[in-house]
Amino acid sequence: MKNSKPFSWVQFLKTVAVIAVPVALQNLLTTTGSMVDTMMLAPLGERSVAAVGLCAQFSSLMFAGYWGFVGGGMLFFSQYWGAKDHDGVNRSYGITLVCMGIVALLFTCAAVLLPETVMRIYTDKAPIRQIAVKYLRIVGFAYPLQVYSMAMSALLRSTEKVRIPMYGALASVSTNILLNWVFIYGKLGLPAMGIQGAALATVCAGLVNVVTILLLARRQKHPYLFSLTRHFRWTRAQVAIYLRKCFPILCNEVLIGVGNMVINMVLGRQIEQAIAATAVFRTLEGLVIGFFAGFSNASAVLVGKAVGAGELDEAYGTARRLVYLCGGFIFLVCLTLVLAHKPILTVMSLSGKSLEIGTGMLIIYCVAAVIRMMNWTQNDTFRAAGDATTGTVLEIAFMYAMLLPCVCLTGLKWHSPFLLIFACCYIDEPIRFVIMQLRLHSGKWIRPVTPQGQQALPDFLLRRGHKPKSNRK
C-alpha cells in the first residue's frame, strides 16, 4: 500500500549521507592518491606522466570488463539484503567473485606477458610507449588485488557497511604515497627505480587494501564475507538468473570499454602535449567521478533495498530525488575545479601548450559532467531495481552510432583542433538524458527479483498508470 507519511528531506539527506559520504571519501582518497602519483612523477617529465596515463586507460578497460559483474552483483546483494535473504546474498557474492576473478586473471596475463602489444594499441609515440611498458609489466600484478577489493567493497556497501572500504582506501593511499617516495627516488637506502618504483608501490598498496578490508570485516564479524562454504552453493537455475540479469550490464560495460579504448586511441595519436594534458585530466576526472560514486552507490543500495523489500513507492521517490541531487552537487564540484584549475594543472607538470589544452578540457567537462553523471545515476538506479537493459541499449546505441563516428572523423580524418575532438566525446549525453528522464518518471524500470517485490509490483504499476504484466521478471 502506498506510503502516506509526509516526506522529510532532512531524514532523506541523512540516509543518503550515511552511504554516499564514506563512498565519496573512499573515491576521493583514491583520486588523491592518483594526483599525488602524477605530481611525484612530474620531475621525470611529461612523457612519464603521459605513459602512466595510457596505462591507466588499460586499467579502465579491465574496469569495464569486471564492472558488469559488480553492477549485477549489487543488484542481487541489495535486493536480497532488503528481503533478508541471507543465502541469496552469499550465493550472489560467490558467483560475482568467480566472474570478476576470471577478468582479473586475463588482464594480468596481458599486462605482464604482452605489455608492448597492449601499449601499441593506445599510442603510436614510441618514446612514451617504451616508458609505459616498464610500468605496465609490474603494475599488472596489482590487478587481482584491486578486483578482489572491489568485489568485497561492493558486498560491504550493499549491506550498508560502507566505512570498511573507506578505511581500506585510506590505508592503501597512505601506503602508495609513502612507497612512491621510497621507490621512485630511492630513499631509505634503496635504489631509485623511477616509473617502475611507482608501479611497485601500486602493487603493495593493493595488497594493503585487501588485508585492511579483511581484518576490519573480521573484527566487525561481517555475516557474509567469510561464509566461504555458502558462497559456492549454486544451482544451474540460480546461475542462469544471475547471468541473465548481469548480461546486459556486462555487454554495456564491455562495449563501452571498447568504445572508450577507441576514443583513447584517437586521443593518443594527437600531439604529445595533448596526451600529457589528457593524462592529467583523467586524474581530475576521477575526482568528479569519486564524488558521483557516492550518489551512485547510495542510489543502488537504497533503491535496491526498497525494491527487494517490496517498498516500491519509496524506491521510486528515492531514485527521482537522488538524480537531481547528484546533478546539483556535481555542478558545484566541477565549478570549484575550474576556478582552481591553474595551480592544480601547474603542480601536475602541465605548462605552455599542455596547460592551455588542459584548461580547455576542464571547461568543456564542467558543462558535460553534470549531464553525464545524472545519466549514470539513472542507469545505476535502473540496474539496482532490476532493469539492466534500458540504459545499456541507449548508451551503446548512441556511442557507436553518434559518438565514435564524430570522434574518429574529427580526430583521424579531418585532424580538427584537439578540444573539438574532446568535446565530441560528450555529444550524446543531452539526448540520452531526455530519454532516460522519460523512463525514470514512468516507473517501468522497477523489476524486482525477490518475492516481496514481485508481489507489490502490480499495485505499483497500476498507480503509475500502467497495466501489469503477469510474466514480468
C-alpha positions in Angstrom: 0.0 0.0 0.0 1.2 3.5 -0.8 3.0 5.2 2.0 1.1 8.3 3.1 3.7 9.7 5.6 5.0 13.1 4.7 8.4 13.2 3.1 11.3 14.5 5.2 14.2 16.0 3.3 16.3 16.1 6.5 15.9 12.3 7.1 16.4 11.6 3.4 19.7 13.5 3.3 20.9 11.8 6.4 20.1 8.4 5.0 21.9 9.3 1.7 24.9 10.7 3.6 25.4 7.6 5.6 26.1 5.7 2.4 27.3 8.4 0.0 29.8 10.3 2.2 32.0 7.3 3.1 31.9 6.1 -0.6 32.7 9.6 -1.9 35.6 9.9 0.7 36.9 6.5 -0.4 37.0 7.5 -4.0 38.3 10.9 -3.1 41.2 9.2 -1.3 41.9 7.0 -4.4 41.8 10.0 -6.7 44.0 12.0 -4.4 46.5 9.1 -4.5 46.4 9.2 -8.3 47.0 13.0 -8.2 50.0 12.5 -5.8 51.3 9.8 -8.2 51.2 12.3 -11.1 52.9 15.0 -9.0 55.6 12.7 -7.8 56.2 11.5 -11.4 56.3 15.1 -12.7 60.0 15.6 -12.2 60.6 12.6 -14.5 59.0 14.6 -17.4 55.7 14.9 -19.3 56.4 11.6 -21.1 56.4 9.7 -17.9 53.1 11.3 -16.9 51.6 10.5 -20.3 52.9 6.9 -20.1 51.2 6.2 -16.8 48.0 7.9 -18.1 48.0 5.5 -21.0 48.4 2.5 -18.7 45.5 3.8 -16.7 43.4 3.6 -19.8 44.2 -0.2 -20.0 43.2 -0.4 -16.3 39.9 1.3 -17.2 39.3 -1.4 -19.9 39.7 -4.0 -17.2 37.3 -2.0 -15.0 34.8 -2.1 -17.8 35.3 -5.9 -18.1 34.5 -6.6 -14.4 32.1 -3.8 -13.6 29.3 -5.6 -15.3 29.5 -8.2 -12.6 29.8 -5.6 -9.9 26.7 -3.9 -11.1 24.8 -7.2 -11.5 26.1 -8.4 -8.1 25.0 -5.2 -6.3 21.5 -5.7 -7.9 21.2 -9.0 -6.1 23.1 -8.0 -3.0 20.9 -5.0 -2.2 17.6 -6.7 -3.1 18.4 -9.8 -1.1 19.6 -7.7 1.7 16.3 -5.8 1.7 14.4 -9.1 1.7 16.7 -10.5 4.5 17.6 -13.5 2.2 21.0 -14.4 3.6 21.5 -17.4 1.3 20.8 -15.2 -1.7 23.4 -12.7 -0.7 26.1 -15.4 -0.1 25.3 -17.2 -3.3 25.4 -14.0 -5.4 28.7 -12.9 -3.9 30.3 -16.3 -4.7 29.2 -16.1 -8.4 30.4 -12.4 -8.6 33.8 -13.2 -7.1 34.4 -16.0 -9.6 33.4 -14.0 -12.6 35.5 -11.0 -11.5 38.5 -13.2 -10.8 38.5 -14.5 -14.4 38.6 -11.0 -15.7 41.4 -10.0 -13.4 43.5 -13.1 -14.5 43.1 -12.3 -18.2 44.2 -8.7 -17.8 47.1 -9.6 -15.5 48.4 -12.0 -18.2 48.1 -9.4 -20.9 49.8 -6.7 -18.8 52.7 -8.9 -17.6 53.3 -11.0 -20.7 52.3 -8.7 -23.6 52.8 -5.1 -22.4 54.3 -3.9 -25.7 51.3 -5.2 -27.7 48.9 -3.6 -25.3 50.7 -0.2 -25.5 50.8 -0.2 -29.3 47.0 -0.1 -29.2 47.0 3.1 -27.2 49.7 5.2 -28.9 52.0 5.5 -31.8 54.5 7.5 -29.9 57.5 5.1 -29.3 59.2 7.1 -26.5 56.0 7.2 -24.4 55.3 3.5 -25.2 58.7 2.4 -24.1 58.2 4.0 -20.7 54.7 2.7 -20.4 55.8 -0.9 -21.0 58.1 -0.8 -18.0 55.3 0.4 -15.8 52.6 -2.0 -17.1 54.7 -5.1 -16.7 54.9 -4.6 -12.9 51.5 -2.9 -12.2 49.7 -5.9 -13.8 50.3 -7.8 -10.6 48.1 -5.3 -8.8 45.0 -6.1 -10.9 43.9 -9.3 -9.0 44.2 -7.4 -5.7 42.3 -4.4 -7.0 39.5 -6.6 -8.4 39.2 -8.7 -5.1 39.0 -5.5 -3.0 36.3 -4.1 -5.4 34.2 -7.3 -5.0 34.4 -7.1 -1.2 33.6 -3.4 -1.3 30.5 -4.0 -3.5 29.2 -6.5 -0.9 30.0 -4.4 2.1 28.4 -1.3 0.6 25.3 -3.2 -0.5 24.9 -4.5 3.1 25.4 -0.9 4.5 28.9 -1.5 5.8 30.3 1.4 3.8 33.1 2.6 6.2 35.2 -0.5 5.9 36.1 0.1 2.2 36.8 3.7 3.1 39.4 2.7 5.7 40.9 0.2 3.3 41.3 3.1 0.8 42.9 5.3 3.4 45.5 2.6 4.3 46.1 1.9 0.6 46.6 5.5 -0.5 48.9 6.2 2.5 51.0 3.2 1.6 51.1 4.2 -2.0 52.3 7.7 -1.3 55.0 6.6 1.1 56.3 3.9 -1.1 56.2 6.2 -4.1 58.6 8.4 -2.3 60.8 5.5 -1.3 60.8 3.6 -4.6 60.7 6.3 -7.2 63.5 8.5 -5.7 65.5 5.7 -3.9 65.0 6.7 -0.3 65.9 4.8 2.9 68.9 3.2 1.2 67.0 1.7 -1.7 68.0 2.3 -5.4 65.9 4.9 -7.4 63.5 2.9 -9.6 61.7 5.8 -11.3 58.5 4.8 -13.0 59.0 1.1 -12.1 59.0 2.2 -8.5 55.6 3.8 -8.9 54.3 0.5 -10.3 55.7 -1.5 -7.4 54.2 1.0 -4.9 50.8 0.4 -6.6 51.1 -3.4 -6.1 52.0 -3.0 -2.4 49.1 -0.6 -1.9 46.7 -3.1 -3.4 47.8 -5.7 -1.0 47.4 -3.4 1.9 43.9 -2.5 0.8 42.8 -6.2 0.7 44.4 -7.0 4.1 42.8 -4.0 5.7 39.3 -4.8 4.5 39.6 -8.4 5.6 40.9 -7.5 9.0 38.2 -4.9 9.7 35.4 -7.1 8.3 36.6 -10.0 10.6 36.7 -7.6 13.5 33.1 -6.5 12.9 32.0 -10.1 12.2 30.5 -9.4 8.8 27.8 -12.0 8.2 28.6 -12.7 4.6 32.2 -12.0 3.7 33.7 -15.1 5.4 30.9 -17.6 4.8 33.1 -19.4 2.3 31.2 -22.7 2.2 27.9 -20.8 1.4 29.4 -18.7 -1.4 29.6 -21.6 -3.9 26.3 -23.4 -3.3 24.8 -22.7 -6.7 22.2 -24.4 -8.8 22.1 -24.2 -12.6 18.9 -22.2 -12.4 20.3 -19.7 -9.9 23.4 -19.1 -12.0 21.2 -18.7 -15.1 19.1 -16.0 -13.3 22.3 -14.2 -12.2 23.9 -14.2 -15.6 20.6 -13.2 -17.3 20.5 -10.1 -15.2 24.2 -9.4 -15.5 24.4 -10.0 -19.2 23.0 -6.6 -20.3 25.2 -4.8 -17.8 28.3 -6.8 -18.9 27.5 -6.0 -22.5 27.2 -2.4 -21.7 30.4 -2.2 -19.7 32.5 -4.2 -22.2 31.2 -2.4 -25.3 31.5 1.0 -23.6 35.0 0.0 -22.5 35.9 -0.9 -26.1 34.4 2.4 -27.3 36.4 4.3 -24.7 39.5 2.4 -25.9 38.9 3.6 -29.4 38.5 7.2 -28.1 41.7 6.9 -26.2 43.4 5.5 -29.3 42.4 8.7 -31.2 43.4 11.0 -28.3 46.7 9.0 -28.0 47.6 9.9 -31.6 47.5 13.6 -31.1 50.4 15.9 -30.2 52.4 14.9 -27.1 51.2 18.0 -25.2 47.6 16.8 -25.7 48.5 13.3 -24.5 50.1 14.7 -21.3 47.1 17.0 -20.7 44.7 14.1 -21.2 46.6 12.0 -18.6 46.3 14.8 -16.1 42.6 15.4 -17.0 41.8 11.7 -16.4 43.1 12.0 -12.9 41.0 15.1 -12.2 38.0 13.5 -13.9 38.4 10.7 -11.3 37.9 13.3 -8.6 34.5 14.2 -10.0 33.6 10.6 -10.6 34.7 9.9 -7.0 32.0 12.3 -5.7 29.5 10.9 -8.1 30.2 7.3 -6.9 28.7 8.3 -3.5 25.4 9.1 -5.1 25.6 6.1 -7.4 26.1 3.7 -4.5 23.5 5.4 -2.4 21.1 5.0 -5.2 21.9 1.4 -5.8 21.7 0.4 -2.2 18.7 2.4 -1.1 16.6 1.8 -4.2 17.6 -1.9 -4.5 16.9 -2.5 -0.8 13.5 -0.8 -1.0 12.6 -2.8 -4.2 13.7 -6.1 -2.6 11.6 -5.3 0.5 8.5 -4.5 -1.7 8.5 -0.8 -0.8 8.3 0.3 -4.5 6.9 3.8 -4.0 9.8 4.6 -1.6 12.2 3.3 -4.3 10.6 5.4 -7.0 10.7 8.6 -4.9 14.3 7.9 -3.7 15.5 7.5 -7.3 14.0 10.7 -8.6 15.4 12.8 -5.8 18.9 11.3 -6.0 19.2 12.0 -9.7 18.7 15.8 -9.3 20.7 15.9 -6.0 23.6 14.3 -7.9 23.4 16.9 -10.7 23.4 19.9 -8.4 26.3 18.5 -6.3 28.5 17.6 -9.3 28.0 21.1 -10.7 29.5 22.6 -7.6 32.4 20.2 -7.7 33.1 20.9 -11.4 32.8 24.7 -10.8 35.3 24.5 -8.0 37.7 22.5 -10.1 37.5 25.0 -13.0 38.1 28.0 -10.7 41.2 26.4 -9.1 42.5 24.8 -12.4 45.7 26.8 -12.9 47.6 25.9 -9.7 46.3 22.3 -9.9 47.4 21.8 -13.5 50.7 23.5 -12.9 51.6 21.4 -10.0 50.8 18.3 -12.1 53.5 19.2 -14.6 51.5 21.0 -17.3 52.9 24.2 -18.8 52.7 26.1 -22.0 50.6 24.3 -24.7 49.7 21.4 -22.5 48.4 23.8 -19.8 46.3 25.6 -22.4 44.8 22.3 -23.6 44.2 21.0 -20.0 42.4 24.2 -19.2 40.1 23.9 -22.2 39.4 20.3 -21.3 38.3 21.2 -17.8 35.9 24.0 -19.1 34.3 21.6 -21.6 34.0 18.9 -18.9 32.4 21.3 -16.4 29.4 21.5 -18.7 29.3 17.9 -19.8 29.9 16.2 -16.5 26.7 17.3 -14.8 24.5 15.7 -17.5 26.8 12.7 -17.8 26.7 12.0 -14.0 22.9 12.3 -13.9 22.7 9.8 -16.8 25.0 7.4 -14.9 22.9 7.8 -11.7 19.7 7.0 -13.6 21.4 4.0 -15.2 22.7 2.6 -11.9 19.2 3.2 -10.4 17.5 1.2 -13.1 20.0 -1.6 -12.7 19.6 -1.8 -8.9 15.8 -2.0 -9.4 16.1 -4.9 -11.9 16.1 -3.1 -15.3 19.5 -3.8 -16.7 18.5 -3.3 -20.3 17.3 0.3 -20.9 20.5 2.2 -20.0 22.6 -0.4 -21.8 20.7 -0.1 -25.1 20.8 3.7 -25.0 24.4 4.1 -24.1 25.7 1.5 -26.6 23.5 2.7 -29.4 24.5 6.4 -29.1 28.2 5.6 -28.5 28.5 3.5 -31.7 26.1 5.4 -33.9 27.0 9.0 -32.9 29.9 9.5 -30.5 32.6 7.2 -32.0 32.0 8.4 -35.7 32.3 12.0 -34.6 35.5 11.4 -32.6 37.1 9.3 -35.3 36.2 11.7 -38.1 37.4 14.8 -36.2 40.5 13.2 -34.8 41.8 10.9 -37.6 40.3 12.2 -40.9 39.7 15.9 -40.5 42.5 16.5 -38.0 40.4 19.0 -36.1 41.7 21.0 -33.1 42.1 18.8 -30.1 39.5 20.5 -28.0 36.8 19.9 -30.7 37.8 16.2 -30.8 37.5 16.2 -27.0 34.1 17.9 -27.0 32.7 15.2 -29.3 33.3 12.7 -26.5 30.1 14.0 -24.8 27.9 14.8 -27.8 25.3 12.2 -27.0 24.7 13.0 -23.3 21.9 15.6 -23.6 19.8 13.4 -25.9 20.2 10.4 -23.6 19.3 12.5 -20.6 15.9 13.4 -22.1 15.1 9.8 -23.0 16.2 8.4 -19.6 14.1 11.1 -17.8 11.0 9.8 -19.5 11.9 6.3 -18.4 12.6 7.4 -14.8 9.2 9.1 -14.4 7.4 6.1 -15.9 8.4 3.8 -13.1 8.7 0.8 -15.5 12.3 0.3 -14.6 11.3 -1.3 -11.3 11.6 -5.1 -11.8 12.1 -7.0 -8.5 13.9 -10.3 -8.2 12.5 -11.1 -4.7 9.0 -12.5 -3.8 8.2 -9.4 -1.7 9.0 -7.0 -4.6 7.2 -9.1 -7.2 4.1 -9.3 -5.0 4.0 -5.4 -4.7 4.6 -4.8 -8.4 1.1 -5.0 -9.9 -0.4 -2.4 -7.5 2.6 -0.1 -8.0 2.2 -0.2 -11.8 -1.5 0.5 -11.6 -0.8 3.6 -9.5 1.7 4.7 -12.2 -1.0 4.2 -14.8 0.5 1.1 -16.4 -1.1 -2.3 -16.9 0.8 -5.0 -15.1 2.2 -8.0 -17.0 1.8 -11.3 -15.3 5.1 -12.6 -16.7 7.2 -9.5 -15.7 10.5 -10.6 -14.2 
